[in-house]
Amino acid sequence: MLDHAPTVRPTATAANVAKVRMRSVHGSAADTVGSRGHGGQARNDSALPYGRSMAKAARILAALKRDGWIETRRAGSHRVLAKGDQQRIWAYHDGVDLGGPAMARIARDYGYTVDELRKL
């Protein structure tokens, strides 16, 4: 006599069968499921929101400096930027990807729109 309920396997649905067939035609299961860390698919910059890739913090900082912001001092990853009588803290490491919310926050803090910041 079994002291636990027997395991019941789910029946194959048409969608699951199609997935298995796609894997066998287009490559191994390792190529399509979880091997790349993005839900099983290769990362494509055109798949990001608004069709744009994320900007690196170093590129945005360089654009701000070209537009007249001057780095007055630095302590670790924190930099103080000044332009005229304004001072702002830049607290991003150079290699960090800045997504939409971070870009919006930077644009607002430095007096730009997101589109203006992207064009700098």
SVG drawing of the C-alpha trace seen along z (x, -y; Angstrom):
<svg xmlns="http://www.w3.org/2000/svg" viewBox="-4 -81 41 83">
<polyline fill="none" stroke="black" stroke-width="0.4" points="0.0,0.0 1.3,-3.5 1.5,-6.0 1.3,-9.0 -0.8,-9.9 0.7,-8.8 2.1,-11.6 0.0,-12.4 1.7,-13.8 -0.2,-16.5 -1.3,-15.6 0.5,-17.2 -1.3,-20.2 -1.0,-21.5 1.0,-24.5 3.5,-22.4 3.9,-20.0 4.5,-23.0 7.2,-24.4 9.0,-21.0 8.9,-20.8 10.2,-24.4 13.2,-23.6 14.1,-20.5 13.9,-22.4 15.7,-25.6 18.3,-24.2 18.5,-22.5 16.4,-23.3 19.5,-24.9 19.5,-27.4 16.0,-28.5 15.3,-28.1 17.1,-30.0 20.6,-29.8 20.8,-33.5 19.1,-34.9 16.5,-36.8 13.5,-34.5 15.1,-32.2 15.7,-34.7 18.7,-36.6 18.6,-40.3 17.7,-42.5 18.1,-46.3 15.2,-46.9 13.0,-45.0 13.6,-47.6 11.0,-50.3 10.8,-53.0 13.1,-51.0 16.3,-52.5 19.1,-50.9 20.0,-52.0 22.6,-54.7 25.7,-54.2 26.2,-56.6 29.6,-57.6 28.1,-58.8 25.4,-60.8 28.0,-62.4 30.2,-63.2 27.2,-64.8 26.5,-67.0 30.1,-68.1 29.9,-69.0 26.9,-71.1 28.7,-73.2 28.5,-71.2 31.9,-71.1 33.0,-68.5 34.1,-70.5 35.0,-67.6 34.7,-63.9 34.4,-61.4 34.3,-57.8 31.5,-57.5 29.9,-60.7 30.8,-63.8 29.6,-67.3 28.8,-69.0 28.3,-72.8 26.9,-75.0 26.5,-78.7 25.1,-78.9 23.6,-75.4 25.2,-72.3 24.1,-68.7 25.4,-65.4 26.2,-62.7 26.1,-59.4 26.3,-56.8 29.2,-54.5 30.4,-54.9 29.4,-51.4 25.8,-51.5 23.0,-51.2 20.5,-54.1 17.0,-53.0 13.9,-55.2 13.2,-56.1 16.9,-57.0 17.1,-59.1 13.8,-60.9 15.2,-61.7 18.5,-63.0 16.8,-65.1 14.5,-66.6 17.3,-67.3 19.6,-68.9 16.9,-70.9 16.4,-69.0 13.6,-66.9 14.4,-63.3 14.6,-63.9 16.9,-66.9 19.2,-64.8 19.3,-62.0 20.3,-64.5 23.2,-66.0"/>
</svg>
